[in-house]
Amino acid sequence: MKELTKAEEQVMQALWKIEKGFAKDVVENIQYHDKKPAYNTVLTILRILVDKKFVKYETYGKSNLYMPVYSKEEYSKFSIDGVVTRYFQGSAKSMLSFLVKDKSIDLTDLEEILDNLKKLK
């Protein structure tokens, strides 16, 4: 699996949200701050995502129905594993310590995480 660019990830986020759709559906569901991207831009990104094997499609007449190959959870795991490897020498413990020190996670969050981990046993 390859990493996505920011634009590719925005298109994938929209596609994960709708599960499958035509290019116009993807455009309507992209979360942009000020304006929607151009339809042709989204089509280009969808073609790139097909080439990267992140998206597949079925053709209906002259339109393609796009759907993700990987789930959001699969890509999230891949991305987080990459961050842990690149920035924390492969140690999730080091990453969690960093987040606590940085105050990105407070004690209540940490206790909730521990409770969830105990439930997995």
Residue pairs with C-beta under 8 A, 6 or more apart in sequence:
1 70
1 74
1 75
1 78
2 52
3 79
3 82
4 12
4 49
4 52
4 54
4 75
7 37
7 41
7 45
8 45
8 48
8 49
8 52
8 54
10 30
10 31
10 32
11 26
11 30
11 42
11 45
11 46
11 49
12 49
12 54
12 55
12 68
12 72
12 75
13 30
13 31
13 72
14 26
14 27
14 29
14 30
14 31
15 21
15 26
15 29
15 55
15 66
15 67
15 68
16 68
16 71
16 72
17 29
18 25
18 26
18 29
19 67
19 68
20 65
20 66
20 67
20 68
21 29
21 65
21 66
22 63
22 64
22 65
22 66
23 39
23 42
23 43
23 46
23 63
23 64
23 66
24 39
26 42
26 46
26 66
27 36
27 37
27 39
27 42
28 36
30 36
30 37
30 42
46 55
46 57
46 64
46 66
49 55
50 56
50 57
50 66
53 69
54 68
54 69
54 70
55 66
55 67
55 68
55 69
56 66
56 67
56 69
57 64
57 65
57 66
57 67
58 64
58 65
58 67
59 65
70 78
83 95
84 90
84 91
84 92
84 95
87 95
88 94
88 95
88 98
96 105
96 110
99 105
100 110
105 113
